Amino acid sequence: LAEALAAPGASERPMAGLAMLTEGEQARVDADRAGAERQLPDATVIDLFQRQAARTPDAPAVVSDSGTLTYAELNERANRLAHHLIAQGVGPEDVVALALPRSATLVVALLAVLKTGGAYLPLDPGHPADRLAYTLRDAEPVRVLTDTATRDRVADSKSPLLLLDQPADGDGYDPAAHEAVDPVRRHAAHHPAYVIYTSGSTGRPKGVVIPHAALATFLACMADRFPLTADDQLLSVTTISFDIAALEIYLPLLAGARVIVAEQDAVSDPDRLAGILEDSGAGIMQATPSLWRMLLAVQPDAVKGLRVLVGGEALPPDLAERLAGSAASVTNLYGPTEVTIWATT
């Protein structure tokens, strides 16, 4: 590039016309690209999940403190909620906020919103009240899905609340009043799948809209990188308001595997988290370096035999070495929200 910039007439040419690589470097890049193309999915995440639910209806899909849901049960619960939302007018381009604790109900709600064709806005009930209020004002969701214990965290919302643990009168709904069959909705590749707000480290949090095609493509790439089978279990520990949580929820559900949802109290308690890893037999987990370091400080053997995914922060060399010393594998990932979760592994 330096040679190209110094060449006669370079100052009169647009940057796009300058060679960034030598001929030899360009040849190596072209060779690496050859055969690297992959077939991208022609369906949305919810289409792929419904196909999986039809293939393995009786297999366990979600495990949480409240019990286990099979693929059929998870799909039917999501369908009933989706039909309720559709009856209220929710569809493509609409945003539905989720303010729920980490549980199987949260997974049901995520899938239900996608089944309507709308986009979900994930909120962490533990975030400061002013951040939650700002996000709701800025995104203007058409509904806020929450529960009795969490509703006070979003009480200032101008959007109607739907309490998923309350009967149909008032702000609740009756699942039995709606069909358990898959809704017939068109999901265009360009329609938003979710809206997620950045950390706000450089100013006010900003909403990033991710379309269905980007999410499905990301998960297809992750499935190649981290293949799962029906015997696999992934322990989900990331707050839903952090975009990397999408990998933890959907990657297992598109493969017929199980997602184990750890409650927030367990995620912040390394002894409890290590106990869940041991008792569940989970073989893969994704977390930030901070969480991995906390876990190793208390339970050094907790990652033995585990496929470790680490990202969200810089991975210090000493932590990488400790993880690699006992884990089955360690993969460092990085990517800004705007390019759909992880861009490099």
DOPA-383251 format. One record per residue (C-alpha): residue in one letter; z negated, x negated, y negated. Coordinates in steps of 0.5 Angstrom, whole numbers, padded with zeros to 4 digits, always signed. Last residue first. Example, Ala and Ser with C-alpha at 12.3 -4.5 7.8 and 13.67 -1.06 7.14 Angstrom:
! DOPA-383251
S-0014-0027+0002/A-0016-0025+0009/
//
This chain:
! DOPA-383251
T-0032+0026+0034/T-0028+0028+0028/A-0027+0034+0024/W-0033+0038+0026/I-0035+0045+0023/T-0028+0048+0020/V-0025+0044+0015/E-0029+0047+0009/T-0035+0046+0012/P-0035+0038+0012/G-0034+0035+0019/Y-0038+0029+0023/L-0039+0028+0030/N-0043+0023+0034/T-0043+0024+0042/V-0048+0021+0047/S-0047+0022+0054/A-0052+0023+0060/A-0058+0021+0056/S-0062+0016+0058/G-0061+0009+0054/A-0055+0013+0050/L-0061+0017+0046/R-0065+0010+0044/E-0058+0006+0042/A-0056+0012+0038/L-0063+0012+0035/D-0063+0005+0033/P-0056+0005+0030/P-0058+0011+0025/L-0053+0017+0026/A-0051+0020+0019/E-0053+0027+0018/G-0050+0033+0021/G-0048+0031+0027/V-0051+0029+0034/L-0048+0032+0041/V-0052+0030+0047/R-0050+0031+0054/L-0057+0031+0058/G-0059+0027+0064/K-0065+0024+0061/V-0066+0027+0054/A-0073+0030+0054/D-0075+0023+0057/P-0078+0020+0050/Q-0082+0027+0049/V-0086+0026+0043/A-0082+0021+0039/L-0076+0023+0042/L-0076+0030+0040/M-0077+0028+0033/R-0072+0023+0033/W-0067+0028+0036/L-0069+0033+0030/S-0067+0028+0025/P-0061+0026+0028/T-0058+0033+0028/A-0058+0037+0034/Q-0053+0039+0039/M-0055+0041+0047/I-0052+0040+0053/G-0055+0040+0061/A-0060+0046+0060/G-0064+0046+0066/S-0068+0052+0063/D-0075+0049+0065/E-0074+0042+0063/L-0070+0043+0056/I-0075+0049+0055/G-0081+0044+0056/A-0078+0039+0051/L-0077+0044+0046/R-0084+0047+0047/D-0087+0039+0046/P-0082+0038+0040/D-0085+0044+0036/S-0080+0046+0030/V-0075+0049+0035/A-0080+0053+0039/D-0082+0056+0032/Q-0075+0058+0031/E-0073+0061+0038/A-0069+0058+0042/V-0063+0061+0044/I-0060+0059+0051/V-0053+0060+0052/R-0050+0061+0059/A-0043+0059+0061/G-0037+0063+0062/A-0033+0059+0058/L-0032+0063+0052/L-0039+0064+0052/P-0041+0057+0052/L-0037+0055+0046/Y-0039+0061+0042/I-0046+0060+0041/E-0047+0053+0040/L-0041+0051+0037/A-0042+0057+0032/A-0049+0053+0030/I-0045+0048+0027/D-0044+0052+0021/F-0051+0052+0019/S-0053+0059+0017/I-0054+0060+0024/T-0060+0055+0025/T-0059+0050+0030/V-0063+0050+0037/S-0058+0053+0042/L-0059+0050+0049/L-0053+0050+0053/Q-0053+0052+0060/D-0047+0050+0065/D-0046+0053+0072/A-0040+0058+0070/T-0037+0051+0067/L-0037+0047+0061/P-0032+0042+0058/F-0034+0038+0052/R-0028+0035+0049/D-0023+0040+0051/A-0027+0046+0050/M-0029+0043+0043/C-0021+0043+0041/A-0021+0050+0044/L-0027+0052+0039/F-0024+0049+0033/T-0017+0052+0034/A-0021+0059+0035/L-0025+0058+0029/A-0019+0056+0025/A-0015+0062+0027/H-0020+0067+0025/P-0021+0065+0018/I-0026+0061+0015/V-0029+0063+0008/V-0033+0058+0004/G-0038+0060+0000/K-0041+0055-0005/P-0049+0054-0006/R-0050+0052-0013/G-0050+0045-0015/T-0048+0038-0011/S-0054+0039-0006/G-0052+0046-0005/S-0053+0047+0002/T-0046+0050+0003/Y-0045+0057+0004/I-0042+0060+0010/V-0037+0066+0010/Y-0034+0068+0017/A-0028+0070+0021/P-0024+0071+0015/H-0017+0074+0017/H-0011+0069+0017/A-0010+0070+0025/A-0010+0077+0024/H-0015+0081+0028/R-0013+0088+0030/R-0018+0093+0032/V-0019+0097+0039/P-0026+0097+0040/D-0028+0095+0047/V-0032+0100+0051/A-0039+0102+0050/E-0038+0108+0046/H-0043+0110+0040/A-0049+0115+0040/A-0053+0111+0045/P-0054+0105+0040/D-0058+0109+0035/Y-0058+0106+0028/G-0063+0105+0023/D-0064+0105+0016/G-0067+0112+0015/D-0066+0116+0022/A-0062+0112+0027/P-0068+0109+0031/Q-0070+0102+0028/D-0070+0095+0031/L-0063+0094+0029/L-0065+0095+0021/L-0058+0097+0017/L-0059+0095+0010/P-0054+0097+0005/S-0052+0092+0000/K-0055+0091-0007/S-0060+0086-0004/D-0067+0086-0007/A-0070+0087+0000/V-0067+0081+0003/R-0073+0077+0006/D-0077+0084+0006/R-0072+0086+0012/T-0074+0081+0016/A-0080+0084+0021/T-0076+0091+0021/D-0070+0088+0023/T-0063+0086+0019/L-0056+0087+0019/V-0054+0087+0011/R-0048+0091+0010/V-0042+0091+0005/P-0043+0084+0003/E-0043+0082-0004/A-0042+0075-0003/D-0045+0072-0010/R-0050+0077-0010/L-0052+0076-0003/T-0052+0069-0003/Y-0056+0069-0010/A-0062+0073-0007/L-0062+0069+0000/R-0062+0062-0005/D-0068+0066-0009/A-0072+0068-0003/P-0072+0061+0000/H-0069+0060+0007/G-0073+0062+0013/P-0069+0068+0014/D-0063+0064+0015/L-0057+0068+0013/P-0050+0068+0017/L-0045+0072+0013/Y-0040+0075+0018/A-0033+0077+0017/G-0030+0084+0019/G-0025+0085+0025/T-0030+0090+0027/K-0031+0086+0034/L-0032+0080+0029/V-0038+0084+0027/A-0041+0086+0033/L-0040+0079+0036/L-0045+0076+0031/A-0050+0082+0032/V-0050+0081+0039/V-0052+0074+0038/L-0057+0076+0033/T-0060+0081+0038/A-0061+0075+0043/S-0066+0072+0039/R-0066+0067+0033/P-0069+0072+0027/L-0064+0076+0023/A-0061+0076+0017/L-0054+0078+0018/A-0049+0079+0012/V-0043+0083+0013/V-0036+0081+0010/D-0030+0086+0009/E-0023+0083+0010/P-0022+0086+0016/G-0026+0092+0018/V-0033+0096+0016/G-0032+0103+0014/Q-0038+0106+0017/A-0035+0109+0023/I-0033+0101+0024/L-0040+0099+0023/H-0043+0104+0029/H-0037+0102+0033/A-0039+0095+0032/L-0046+0096+0034/R-0044+0100+0041/N-0039+0094+0042/A-0044+0089+0041/R-0049+0092+0046/E-0043+0093+0051/N-0041+0086+0051/L-0048+0083+0052/E-0049+0088+0057/A-0043+0086+0061/Y-0043+0078+0060/T-0050+0079+0063/L-0056+0079+0058/T-0063+0075+0060/G-0070+0076+0057/S-0073+0077+0050/D-0075+0070+0050/S-0068+0068+0050/V-0062+0067+0055/V-0055+0070+0053/A-0049+0070+0058/P-0052+0071+0065/A-0046+0073+0070/D-0045+0080+0072/P-0039+0081+0068/T-0035+0075+0070/R-0028+0076+0069/A-0028+0082+0064/A-0033+0078+0060/Q-0029+0072+0059/R-0023+0077+0057/Q-0028+0080+0051/F-0030+0073+0049/L-0023+0071+0048/D-0021+0077+0044/I-0027+0076+0040/V-0025+0068+0039/T-0018+0070+0036/A-0012+0070+0040/D-0006+0065+0041/P-0010+0059+0042/L-0007+0052+0041/Q-0003+0049+0046/R-0004+0041+0045/E+0000+0036+0042/A-0002+0029+0043/G+0004+0027+0047/A+0006+0022+0042/R+0001+0022+0037/D-0001+0015+0039/A+0006+0012+0039/D+0007+0015+0032/V+0001+0011+0029/R+0003+0005+0033/A+0010+0005+0030/Q+0007+0007+0023/E+0003+0000+0023/G+0009-0004+0025/E+0013-0001+0019/T+0007-0003+0015/L+0003+0003+0012/M+0002+0007+0006/A+0009+0007+0004/L+0010+0010-0003/G+0014+0017-0004/A+0008+0021-0004/M+0005+0017-0010/P+0011+0019-0014/R+0016+0014-0017/E+0016+0011-0024/S+0011+0006-0023/A+0014+0003-0016/G+0020+0001-0020/P+0019-0006-0018/A+0014-0007-0012/A+0007-0008-0014/L+0005-0001-0011/A+0008-0002-0005/E+0005-0009-0004/A-0002-0006-0005/L+0000+0000+0000/
//
